[in-house]
Amino acid sequence: MSFEHASVTKGIMMACALTSITAGVFDVKHYLHLQLVPHLSRHHQYWRLVTHHLAFSNSSDLLLAELLLYGVGVNIERQFGSVKFASFTIVSGLVSTLLEFMALILLHRLGVNHMPGGPSAIVFSMVYQWYRLVPVAYHFKIFGMPLSNKAFTYVIALQLALGHVPGSLVSACVGLLVGYIYRSELINIKTWRVSPTVIKISFRFLLPLVGSTHPPNRFNRARPEQLHLTTELGDEEVIATAPPSVRQSGHSASDGVEGSSVVREWVNELTGRTEEAATRIRTPSEAEITQLTSMFPDTSRDVIVATLQQR
């Protein structure tokens, strides 16, 4: 998987890594967490409501969030589109900031006084969209327990949610609630979009900083080129992989393989037999016939037997 059609997700991942590393290098992480007492209630440092989204408090949280963004954010952005996904991220950040502040006030008596740094609520809002939009690819069982391919992502999200209990758990719940609100349209926030002016500025100045999002080069075909060849032992048509000599020469396929069948050529290449040894007639065993019949189901038994007799 690449960042094709996911430039916003790549930019968020780069920004989270850059701000978290920079905060650790310059030892300013104590400015990037949210605490009701004394920061908000006594010192009135309300700017922490915004800055606590900028950087994660430790490298383990950063790694887990980057894994979630890569596995979840890329899929959601490709379904939403970059403009809608950027709008969704901004709305999620604003709503989660308000809900986290309300959660600190309401749950302060229960011991919730601190929210860890990092955009965890925004990440969990993306996780909720991924849960609703992306279907399960396959199922499997571990010790009799039925699981799906999504289980690995849920395990990573659970580790992030339980990293700084109770604050991280509250932040995760707030993020899931924001994703539910955005999805269910309880508040008319799904239709809001970033202004065209901001989009133009982002394309001009921010997109070059993100870098290329093109996928890696891949081969145009998954299988080798196939040619339709007719054997000399009958009118059966055999489909086989074209050897390099046939692909590179300008002659027709029938001229390139004249005097031998495709199945016989395959057997000769596998066993290392020469053309002289291949012309000797022998009696093939039933196991050899069964093996080639399973490999070439469209070829008749007579053609396979005649080919094995030339080994």
C-alpha positions as a LaTeX table, in Angstrom:
\begin{tabular}{lrrr}
\hline
Residue & $x$ (\AA) & $y$ (\AA) & $z$ (\AA) \\
\hline
Met1 & 0.00 & 0.00 & 0.00 \\
Ser2 & 1.21 & 3.48 & $-0.87$ \\
Phe3 & 0.13 & 7.08 & $-0.25$ \\
Glu4 & $-1.49$ & 7.39 & $-3.67$ \\
His5 & $-4.51$ & 9.71 & $-3.38$ \\
Ala6 & $-3.69$ & 10.16 & 0.33 \\
Ser7 & $-1.56$ & 13.29 & 0.49 \\
Val8 & $-3.40$ & 14.67 & 3.54 \\
Thr9 & $-2.75$ & 11.51 & 5.54 \\
Lys10 & 0.92 & 11.60 & 4.60 \\
Gly11 & 1.12 & 15.25 & 5.63 \\
Ile12 & $-0.52$ & 14.49 & 9.01 \\
Met13 & 1.90 & 11.63 & 9.64 \\
Met14 & 4.90 & 13.78 & 8.75 \\
Ala15 & 3.64 & 16.65 & 10.92 \\
Cys16 & 3.03 & 14.40 & 13.94 \\
Ala17 & 6.49 & 12.87 & 13.65 \\
Leu18 & 8.20 & 16.24 & 13.16 \\
Thr19 & 6.44 & 18.01 & 16.05 \\
Ser20 & 6.87 & 15.08 & 18.46 \\
Ile21 & 10.59 & 14.73 & 17.72 \\
Thr22 & 11.12 & 18.48 & 17.86 \\
Ala23 & 9.30 & 18.73 & 21.21 \\
Gly24 & 11.47 & 15.96 & 22.61 \\
Val25 & 14.71 & 17.47 & 21.33 \\
Phe26 & 13.98 & 20.93 & 22.75 \\
Asp27 & 12.38 & 19.53 & 25.94 \\
Val28 & 9.07 & 21.38 & 25.59 \\
Lys29 & 6.70 & 18.42 & 25.94 \\
His30 & 5.45 & 19.77 & 29.26 \\
Tyr31 & 3.74 & 22.53 & 27.27 \\
Leu32 & 1.93 & 20.05 & 25.04 \\
His33 & $-0.42$ & 18.21 & 27.39 \\
Leu34 & $-3.82$ & 19.19 & 28.75 \\
Gln35 & $-4.45$ & 19.31 & 32.50 \\
Leu36 & $-7.48$ & 20.83 & 34.18 \\
Val37 & $-5.77$ & 21.62 & 37.49 \\
Pro38 & $-3.75$ & 23.82 & 37.62 \\
His39 & $-3.24$ & 24.72 & 33.94 \\
Leu40 & $-6.84$ & 25.57 & 33.04 \\
Ser41 & $-8.57$ & 26.26 & 36.33 \\
Arg42 & $-5.80$ & 28.20 & 38.06 \\
His43 & $-3.43$ & 29.55 & 35.37 \\
His44 & $-6.07$ & 29.90 & 32.63 \\
Gln45 & $-3.75$ & 28.46 & 29.97 \\
Tyr46 & $-6.54$ & 27.79 & 27.51 \\
Trp47 & $-4.10$ & 27.68 & 24.62 \\
Arg48 & $-3.28$ & 24.16 & 25.81 \\
Leu49 & $-6.64$ & 23.06 & 24.43 \\
Val50 & $-5.12$ & 23.52 & 20.96 \\
Thr51 & $-1.44$ & 22.76 & 21.51 \\
His52 & $-2.01$ & 19.39 & 23.17 \\
His53 & $-3.04$ & 18.06 & 19.73 \\
Leu54 & 0.32 & 18.94 & 18.17 \\
Ala55 & 2.71 & 16.30 & 19.54 \\
Phe56 & 2.66 & 12.94 & 21.29 \\
Ser57 & 4.19 & 12.60 & 24.73 \\
Asn58 & 6.42 & 9.61 & 23.94 \\
Ser59 & 7.75 & 7.59 & 21.04 \\
Ser60 & 5.52 & 4.56 & 21.66 \\
Asp61 & 2.35 & 6.63 & 21.28 \\
Leu62 & 3.80 & 8.19 & 18.16 \\
Leu63 & 4.54 & 4.77 & 16.64 \\
Leu64 & 1.07 & 3.42 & 17.39 \\
Ala65 & $-0.60$ & 6.54 & 16.00 \\
Glu66 & 1.52 & 6.40 & 12.83 \\
Leu67 & 0.53 & 2.77 & 12.29 \\
Leu68 & $-3.12$ & 3.64 & 12.72 \\
Leu69 & $-2.88$ & 6.62 & 10.38 \\
Tyr70 & $-1.19$ & 4.52 & 7.71 \\
Gly71 & $-3.60$ & 1.63 & 8.00 \\
Val72 & $-6.78$ & 3.65 & 8.55 \\
Gly73 & $-6.26$ & 7.18 & 7.27 \\
Val74 & $-5.15$ & 6.15 & 3.78 \\
Asn75 & $-8.30$ & 4.07 & 3.20 \\
Ile76 & $-10.62$ & 6.76 & 4.54 \\
Glu77 & $-9.01$ & 9.54 & 2.50 \\
Arg78 & $-9.29$ & 7.48 & $-0.68$ \\
Gln79 & $-13.01$ & 7.02 & $-0.05$ \\
Phe80 & $-13.68$ & 10.59 & 1.09 \\
Gly81 & $-11.35$ & 12.43 & $-1.25$ \\
Ser82 & $-8.56$ & 14.69 & $-0.02$ \\
Val83 & $-10.72$ & 17.82 & 0.34 \\
Lys84 & $-13.48$ & 16.09 & 2.33 \\
Phe85 & $-10.90$ & 14.21 & 4.41 \\
Ala86 & $-9.08$ & 17.44 & 5.29 \\
Ser87 & $-12.41$ & 19.02 & 6.23 \\
Phe88 & $-13.29$ & 15.98 & 8.33 \\
Thr89 & $-9.94$ & 16.18 & 10.14 \\
Ile90 & $-10.40$ & 19.87 & 10.99 \\
Val91 & $-13.97$ & 19.34 & 12.19 \\
Ser92 & $-12.91$ & 16.34 & 14.27 \\
Gly93 & $-10.15$ & 18.41 & 15.88 \\
Leu94 & $-12.51$ & 21.23 & 16.82 \\
Val95 & $-15.31$ & 19.03 & 18.14 \\
Ser96 & $-12.92$ & 16.73 & 20.05 \\
Thr97 & $-11.27$ & 19.76 & 21.69 \\
Leu98 & $-14.65$ & 20.94 & 22.99 \\
Leu99 & $-15.66$ & 17.46 & 24.16 \\
Glu100 & $-12.34$ & 16.82 & 25.89 \\
Phe101 & $-12.69$ & 20.08 & 27.80 \\
Met102 & $-16.21$ & 19.11 & 28.85 \\
Ala103 & $-15.00$ & 15.62 & 29.84 \\
Leu104 & $-12.31$ & 17.09 & 32.09 \\
Ile105 & $-14.88$ & 19.26 & 33.83 \\
Leu106 & $-17.46$ & 16.48 & 34.25 \\
Leu107 & $-15.06$ & 13.67 & 35.16 \\
His108 & $-12.67$ & 15.66 & 37.33 \\
Arg109 & $-14.26$ & 14.30 & 40.52 \\
Leu110 & $-13.66$ & 10.77 & 39.21 \\
Gly111 & $-9.92$ & 11.32 & 38.88 \\
Val112 & $-9.71$ & 12.40 & 35.23 \\
Asn113 & $-7.50$ & 15.49 & 35.32 \\
His114 & $-5.07$ & 14.95 & 32.46 \\
Met115 & $-5.23$ & 14.40 & 28.70 \\
Pro116 & $-2.06$ & 13.08 & 27.06 \\
Gly117 & $-0.50$ & 15.00 & 24.20 \\
Gly118 & $-1.17$ & 14.12 & 20.60 \\
Pro119 & $-4.15$ & 14.04 & 18.23 \\
Ser120 & $-5.41$ & 10.75 & 19.65 \\
Ala121 & $-9.06$ & 11.84 & 19.49 \\
Ile122 & $-8.69$ & 12.69 & 15.78 \\
Val123 & $-7.07$ & 9.31 & 15.11 \\
Phe124 & $-9.90$ & 7.46 & 16.86 \\
Ser125 & $-12.44$ & 9.47 & 14.92 \\
Met126 & $-10.77$ & 8.10 & 11.77 \\
Val127 & $-10.86$ & 4.60 & 13.26 \\
Tyr128 & $-14.63$ & 4.88 & 13.66 \\
Gln129 & $-15.04$ & 5.91 & 10.01 \\
Trp130 & $-12.82$ & 3.00 & 8.99 \\
Tyr131 & $-14.93$ & 0.64 & 11.10 \\
Arg132 & $-18.10$ & 1.80 & 9.35 \\
Leu133 & $-16.86$ & 2.13 & 5.78 \\
Val134 & $-14.23$ & $-0.55$ & 5.17 \\
Pro135 & $-15.61$ & $-4.12$ & 4.95 \\
Val136 & $-13.92$ & $-7.20$ & 6.36 \\
Ala137 & $-11.62$ & $-8.92$ & 3.87 \\
Tyr138 & $-11.31$ & $-12.35$ & 5.49 \\
His139 & $-11.99$ & $-14.26$ & 8.71 \\
Phe140 & $-9.81$ & $-16.67$ & 10.67 \\
Lys141 & $-9.69$ & $-18.36$ & 14.05 \\
Ile142 & $-7.07$ & $-18.37$ & 16.81 \\
Phe143 & $-7.64$ & $-21.02$ & 19.50 \\
Gly144 & $-11.22$ & $-21.30$ & 18.30 \\
Met145 & $-11.90$ & $-17.57$ & 18.57 \\
Pro146 & $-13.31$ & $-16.10$ & 15.32 \\
Leu147 & $-11.40$ & $-13.00$ & 14.17 \\
Ser148 & $-11.09$ & $-10.89$ & 11.04 \\
Asn149 & $-8.32$ & $-8.98$ & 9.32 \\
Lys150 & $-9.46$ & $-5.85$ & 11.20 \\
Ala151 & $-8.46$ & $-7.38$ & 14.53 \\
Phe152 & $-4.83$ & $-6.30$ & 14.15 \\
Thr153 & $-5.85$ & $-2.66$ & 13.75 \\
Tyr154 & $-8.14$ & $-2.88$ & 16.76 \\
Val155 & $-5.29$ & $-4.28$ & 18.87 \\
Ile156 & $-3.08$ & $-1.31$ & 17.94 \\
Ala157 & $-5.92$ & 1.11 & 18.73 \\
Leu158 & $-6.50$ & $-0.58$ & 22.09 \\
Gln159 & $-2.84$ & $-0.19$ & 23.01 \\
Leu160 & $-3.01$ & 3.52 & 22.21 \\
Ala161 & $-6.23$ & 3.91 & 24.22 \\
Leu162 & $-4.74$ & 2.20 & 27.29 \\
Gly163 & $-1.37$ & 3.95 & 27.18 \\
His164 & $-2.14$ & 6.65 & 29.79 \\
Val165 & $-5.26$ & 5.55 & 31.61 \\
Pro166 & $-7.61$ & 7.21 & 32.40 \\
Gly167 & $-6.80$ & 10.23 & 30.21 \\
Ser168 & $-5.94$ & 8.28 & 27.06 \\
Leu169 & $-9.07$ & 6.14 & 27.42 \\
Val170 & $-11.27$ & 9.23 & 27.73 \\
Ser171 & $-9.57$ & 10.75 & 24.69 \\
Ala172 & $-10.20$ & 7.57 & 22.70 \\
Cys173 & $-13.87$ & 7.54 & 23.71 \\
Val174 & $-14.19$ & 11.20 & 22.75 \\
Gly175 & $-12.67$ & 10.42 & 19.33 \\
Leu176 & $-15.10$ & 7.56 & 18.73 \\
Leu177 & $-17.98$ & 9.82 & 19.80 \\
Val178 & $-16.83$ & 12.51 & 17.36 \\
Gly179 & $-16.70$ & 9.91 & 14.58 \\
Tyr180 & $-20.22$ & 8.79 & 15.45 \\
Ile181 & $-21.52$ & 12.37 & 15.48 \\
Tyr182 & $-19.91$ & 13.06 & 12.09 \\
Arg183 & $-21.27$ & 9.85 & 10.63 \\
Ser184 & $-24.79$ & 10.06 & 12.04 \\
Glu185 & $-25.31$ & 13.73 & 11.13 \\
Leu186 & $-26.63$ & 14.63 & 14.58 \\
Ile187 & $-25.00$ & 17.99 & 13.91 \\
Asn188 & $-24.87$ & 19.28 & 10.34 \\
Ile189 & $-21.07$ & 19.22 & 10.09 \\
Lys190 & $-20.60$ & 16.69 & 7.29 \\
Thr191 & $-21.34$ & 19.21 & 4.54 \\
Trp192 & $-18.67$ & 21.72 & 5.60 \\
Arg193 & $-15.64$ & 21.95 & 3.32 \\
Val194 & $-12.36$ & 23.80 & 3.36 \\
Ser195 & $-12.54$ & 27.01 & 1.33 \\
Pro196 & $-11.15$ & 26.98 & $-2.24$ \\
Thr197 & $-8.58$ & 29.63 & $-1.26$ \\
Val198 & $-7.12$ & 27.40 & 1.43 \\
Ile199 & $-7.07$ & 24.49 & $-1.03$ \\
Lys200 & $-5.13$ & 26.53 & $-3.60$ \\
Ile201 & $-2.62$ & 27.69 & $-0.99$ \\
Ser202 & $-2.18$ & 24.13 & 0.25 \\
Phe203 & $-1.60$ & 22.79 & $-3.25$ \\
Arg204 & 0.94 & 25.50 & $-3.94$ \\
Phe205 & 2.94 & 25.57 & $-0.71$ \\
Leu206 & 2.15 & 22.46 & 1.38 \\
Leu207 & 1.85 & 19.72 & $-1.24$ \\
Pro208 & 5.48 & 20.13 & $-2.43$ \\
Leu209 & 6.61 & 19.66 & 1.19 \\
Val210 & 4.70 & 16.38 & 1.43 \\
Gly211 & 6.52 & 15.01 & $-1.58$ \\
Ser212 & 5.50 & 12.41 & $-4.11$ \\
Thr213 & 2.52 & 10.19 & $-3.42$ \\
His214 & 2.83 & 8.08 & $-6.57$ \\
Pro215 & 2.79 & 4.30 & $-6.05$ \\
Pro216 & 5.96 & 2.26 & $-6.70$ \\
Asn217 & 6.53 & 0.91 & $-10.19$ \\
Arg218 & 5.01 & $-2.49$ & $-10.77$ \\
Phe219 & 5.15 & $-4.98$ & $-13.61$ \\
Asn220 & 2.38 & $-4.66$ & $-16.15$ \\
Arg221 & 1.48 & $-8.33$ & $-15.93$ \\
Ala222 & 1.32 & $-10.81$ & $-13.11$ \\
Arg223 & 1.95 & $-13.88$ & $-15.27$ \\
Pro224 & 4.42 & $-14.62$ & $-18.10$ \\
Glu225 & 3.31 & $-14.22$ & $-21.67$ \\
Gln226 & 1.36 & $-17.19$ & $-22.96$ \\
Leu227 & 1.25 & $-18.58$ & $-26.48$ \\
His228 & $-1.16$ & $-21.02$ & $-28.13$ \\
Leu229 & 0.90 & $-23.88$ & $-29.52$ \\
Thr230 & $-0.20$ & $-27.04$ & $-31.37$ \\
Thr231 & 1.64 & $-30.30$ & $-30.69$ \\
Glu232 & 2.69 & $-32.78$ & $-33.33$ \\
Leu233 & 1.03 & $-35.64$ & $-31.45$ \\
Gly234 & $-2.51$ & $-34.59$ & $-32.16$ \\
Asp235 & $-4.86$ & $-31.75$ & $-32.74$ \\
Glu236 & $-4.94$ & $-30.81$ & $-29.05$ \\
Glu237 & $-4.10$ & $-27.16$ & $-28.41$ \\
Val238 & $-1.76$ & $-26.59$ & $-25.48$ \\
Ile239 & $-1.37$ & $-23.25$ & $-23.69$ \\
Ala240 & 2.05 & $-22.81$ & $-22.14$ \\
Thr241 & 4.50 & $-20.12$ & $-21.12$ \\
Ala242 & 6.48 & $-18.93$ & $-24.09$ \\
Pro243 & 10.21 & $-19.64$ & $-23.79$ \\
Pro244 & 12.60 & $-16.70$ & $-24.27$ \\
Ser245 & 13.73 & $-17.97$ & $-27.66$ \\
Val246 & 10.16 & $-17.95$ & $-28.95$ \\
Arg247 & 9.40 & $-14.47$ & $-27.57$ \\
Gln248 & 12.58 & $-12.90$ & $-28.90$ \\
Ser249 & 12.63 & $-14.46$ & $-32.37$ \\
Gly250 & 10.63 & $-13.06$ & $-35.22$ \\
His251 & 9.44 & $-16.48$ & $-36.38$ \\
Ser252 & 6.05 & $-17.90$ & $-35.65$ \\
Ala253 & 5.44 & $-20.07$ & $-32.62$ \\
Ser254 & 4.99 & $-23.20$ & $-34.70$ \\
Asp255 & 8.39 & $-22.78$ & $-36.37$ \\
Gly256 & 10.12 & $-22.21$ & $-33.03$ \\
Val257 & 8.86 & $-25.41$ & $-31.46$ \\
Glu258 & 8.75 & $-27.63$ & $-34.54$ \\
Gly259 & 9.38 & $-31.30$ & $-33.83$ \\
Ser260 & 8.51 & $-31.26$ & $-30.11$ \\
Ser261 & 5.47 & $-30.59$ & $-27.97$ \\
Val262 & 5.21 & $-27.91$ & $-25.32$ \\
Val263 & 4.65 & $-30.43$ & $-22.56$ \\
Arg264 & 7.74 & $-32.37$ & $-23.71$ \\
Glu265 & 9.82 & $-29.18$ & $-23.64$ \\
Trp266 & 8.70 & $-28.52$ & $-20.10$ \\
Val267 & 9.62 & $-32.06$ & $-19.05$ \\
Asn268 & 13.01 & $-31.80$ & $-20.76$ \\
Glu269 & 13.82 & $-28.50$ & $-19.07$ \\
Leu270 & 12.78 & $-29.89$ & $-15.70$ \\
Thr271 & 14.81 & $-33.12$ & $-16.00$ \\
Gly272 & 17.73 & $-31.75$ & $-18.02$ \\
Arg273 & 17.28 & $-34.30$ & $-20.81$ \\
Thr274 & 18.79 & $-33.66$ & $-24.21$ \\
Glu275 & 16.88 & $-33.88$ & $-27.48$ \\
Glu276 & 18.56 & $-37.17$ & $-28.30$ \\
Ala277 & 17.54 & $-38.70$ & $-24.98$ \\
Ala278 & 14.07 & $-37.24$ & $-25.29$ \\
Thr279 & 13.43 & $-39.22$ & $-28.50$ \\
Arg280 & 13.69 & $-42.59$ & $-26.74$ \\
Ile281 & 10.34 & $-44.20$ & $-26.07$ \\
Arg282 & 9.66 & $-45.32$ & $-22.52$ \\
Thr283 & 6.65 & $-46.47$ & $-20.54$ \\
Pro284 & 5.49 & $-43.70$ & $-18.17$ \\
Ser285 & 4.21 & $-44.55$ & $-14.73$ \\
Glu286 & 0.69 & $-43.78$ & $-13.58$ \\
Ala287 & 2.04 & $-41.30$ & $-11.01$ \\
Glu288 & 3.77 & $-39.29$ & $-13.75$ \\
Ile289 & 0.62 & $-39.28$ & $-15.87$ \\
Thr290 & $-1.49$ & $-38.14$ & $-12.91$ \\
Gln291 & 0.96 & $-35.37$ & $-12.05$ \\
Leu292 & 1.02 & $-33.91$ & $-15.56$ \\
Thr293 & $-2.74$ & $-34.33$ & $-15.90$ \\
Ser294 & $-3.23$ & $-32.17$ & $-12.82$ \\
Met295 & $-0.78$ & $-29.57$ & $-14.20$ \\
Phe296 & $-2.30$ & $-29.54$ & $-17.72$ \\
Pro297 & $-6.00$ & $-30.39$ & $-17.20$ \\
Asp298 & $-6.99$ & $-29.26$ & $-20.72$ \\
Thr299 & $-4.56$ & $-31.69$ & $-22.38$ \\
Ser300 & $-5.78$ & $-35.16$ & $-23.26$ \\
Arg301 & $-4.31$ & $-38.25$ & $-21.67$ \\
Asp302 & $-2.99$ & $-39.51$ & $-25.02$ \\
Val303 & $-0.91$ & $-36.38$ & $-25.54$ \\
Ile304 & 0.54 & $-36.60$ & $-22.01$ \\
Val305 & 1.35 & $-40.30$ & $-22.38$ \\
Ala306 & 3.01 & $-39.75$ & $-25.75$ \\
Thr307 & 5.03 & $-36.89$ & $-24.33$ \\
Leu308 & 6.23 & $-38.91$ & $-21.35$ \\
Gln309 & 7.25 & $-41.75$ & $-23.66$ \\
Gln310 & 9.80 & $-39.43$ & $-25.29$ \\
Arg311 & 11.67 & $-38.83$ & $-22.00$ \\
\hline
\end{tabular}
